[in-house]
């Protein structure tokens, strides 16, 4: 087992931590924001935020390619 330090808790950092843990390593994420994935949560129009509070019809309208 290795200790893996990941700088940045965005989508890539979180995926790196998951991958490291799945391979039997201990992963530590260092993030300057209070929460992980903050930028992912604010990506607008429901494109990346599957927990969007939009009505389902508005959600579908804002997904690229569904117009």
C-alpha positions as protocol buffer text, in pm:
chain_id: "A"
residue {
  index: 1
  type: UNK
  ca { x: 0 y: 0 z: 0 }
}
residue {
  index: 2
  type: UNK
  ca { x: 115 y: 351 z: -84 }
}
residue {
  index: 3
  type: UNK
  ca { x: -3 y: 686 z: 42 }
}
residue {
  index: 4
  type: UNK
  ca { x: -121 y: 898 z: -251 }
}
residue {
  index: 5
  type: UNK
  ca { x: -160 y: 1273 z: -212 }
}
residue {
  index: 6
  type: UNK
  ca { x: -384 y: 1444 z: -466 }
}
residue {
  index: 7
  type: UNK
  ca { x: -376 y: 1822 z: -499 }
}
residue {
  index: 8
  type: UNK
  ca { x: -717 y: 1947 z: -607 }
}
residue {
  index: 9
  type: UNK
  ca { x: -1060 y: 1811 z: -526 }
}
residue {
  index: 10
  type: UNK
  ca { x: -1226 y: 1869 z: -860 }
}
residue {
  index: 11
  type: UNK
  ca { x: -1364 y: 1590 z: -1079 }
}
residue {
  index: 12
  type: UNK
  ca { x: -1017 y: 1470 z: -1188 }
}
residue {
  index: 13
  type: UNK
  ca { x: -884 y: 1475 z: -833 }
}
residue {
  index: 14
  type: UNK
  ca { x: -1182 y: 1282 z: -701 }
}
residue {
  index: 15
  type: UNK
  ca { x: -1149 y: 1023 z: -977 }
}
residue {
  index: 16
  type: UNK
  ca { x: -777 y: 992 z: -903 }
}
residue {
  index: 17
  type: UNK
  ca { x: -857 y: 927 z: -536 }
}
residue {
  index: 18
  type: UNK
  ca { x: -1115 y: 664 z: -628 }
}
residue {
  index: 19
  type: UNK
  ca { x: -870 y: 494 z: -863 }
}
residue {
  index: 20
  type: UNK
  ca { x: -593 y: 498 z: -601 }
}
residue {
  index: 21
  type: UNK
  ca { x: -825 y: 351 z: -336 }
}
residue {
  index: 22
  type: UNK
  ca { x: -953 y: 81 z: -572 }
}
residue {
  index: 23
  type: UNK
  ca { x: -591 y: -21 z: -624 }
}
residue {
  index: 24
  type: UNK
  ca { x: -538 y: -66 z: -251 }
}
residue {
  index: 25
  type: UNK
  ca { x: -375 y: 267 z: -174 }
}
residue {
  index: 26
  type: UNK
  ca { x: -459 y: 534 z: 80 }
}
residue {
  index: 27
  type: UNK
  ca { x: -566 y: 854 z: -96 }
}
residue {
  index: 28
  type: UNK
  ca { x: -558 y: 1200 z: 59 }
}
residue {
  index: 29
  type: UNK
  ca { x: -709 y: 1494 z: -129 }
}
residue {
  index: 30
  type: UNK
  ca { x: -583 y: 1845 z: -57 }
}
residue {
  index: 31
  type: UNK
  ca { x: -840 y: 2106 z: -162 }
}
residue {
  index: 32
  type: UNK
  ca { x: -844 y: 2482 z: -96 }
}
residue {
  index: 33
  type: UNK
  ca { x: -1225 y: 2507 z: -108 }
}
residue {
  index: 34
  type: UNK
  ca { x: -1446 y: 2398 z: 181 }
}
residue {
  index: 35
  type: UNK
  ca { x: -1606 y: 2120 z: -25 }
}
residue {
  index: 36
  type: UNK
  ca { x: -1487 y: 1883 z: -295 }
}
residue {
  index: 37
  type: UNK
  ca { x: -1622 y: 1924 z: -646 }
}
residue {
  index: 38
  type: UNK
  ca { x: -1732 y: 2283 z: -592 }
}
residue {
  index: 39
  type: UNK
  ca { x: -1674 y: 2383 z: -955 }
}
residue {
  index: 40
  type: UNK
  ca { x: -1860 y: 2075 z: -1077 }
}
residue {
  index: 41
  type: UNK
  ca { x: -2163 y: 2174 z: -870 }
}
residue {
  index: 42
  type: UNK
  ca { x: -2176 y: 2523 z: -1025 }
}
residue {
  index: 43
  type: UNK
  ca { x: -2141 y: 2422 z: -1390 }
}
residue {
  index: 44
  type: UNK
  ca { x: -2476 y: 2572 z: -1483 }
}
residue {
  index: 45
  type: UNK
  ca { x: -2788 y: 2472 z: -1669 }
}
residue {
  index: 46
  type: UNK
  ca { x: -2794 y: 2127 z: -1511 }
}
residue {
  index: 47
  type: UNK
  ca { x: -2533 y: 1987 z: -1750 }
}
residue {
  index: 48
  type: UNK
  ca { x: -2307 y: 1836 z: -1484 }
}
residue {
  index: 49
  type: UNK
  ca { x: -2521 y: 1861 z: -1175 }
}
residue {
  index: 50
  type: UNK
  ca { x: -2738 y: 1552 z: -1164 }
}
residue {
  index: 51
  type: UNK
  ca { x: -2889 y: 1678 z: -840 }
}
residue {
  index: 52
  type: UNK
  ca { x: -3038 y: 1976 z: -1022 }
}
residue {
  index: 53
  type: UNK
  ca { x: -3356 y: 2120 z: -880 }
}
residue {
  index: 54
  type: UNK
  ca { x: -3486 y: 2208 z: -1226 }
}
residue {
  index: 55
  type: UNK
  ca { x: -3814 y: 2066 z: -1352 }
}
residue {
  index: 56
  type: UNK
  ca { x: -3735 y: 1757 z: -1563 }
}
residue {
  index: 57
  type: UNK
  ca { x: -3849 y: 1926 z: -1886 }
}
residue {
  index: 58
  type: UNK
  ca { x: -3619 y: 2225 z: -1822 }
}
residue {
  index: 59
  type: UNK
  ca { x: -3338 y: 1987 z: -1726 }
}
residue {
  index: 60
  type: UNK
  ca { x: -3369 y: 1797 z: -2056 }
}
residue {
  index: 61
  type: UNK
  ca { x: -3389 y: 2121 z: -2259 }
}
residue {
  index: 62
  type: UNK
  ca { x: -3052 y: 2230 z: -2116 }
}
residue {
  index: 63
  type: UNK
  ca { x: -2863 y: 1915 z: -2209 }
}
residue {
  index: 64
  type: UNK
  ca { x: -2662 y: 1978 z: -2526 }
}
residue {
  index: 65
  type: UNK
  ca { x: -2794 y: 1782 z: -2822 }
}
residue {
  index: 66
  type: UNK
  ca { x: -3151 y: 1751 z: -2692 }
}
residue {
  index: 67
  type: UNK
  ca { x: -3304 y: 2052 z: -2865 }
}
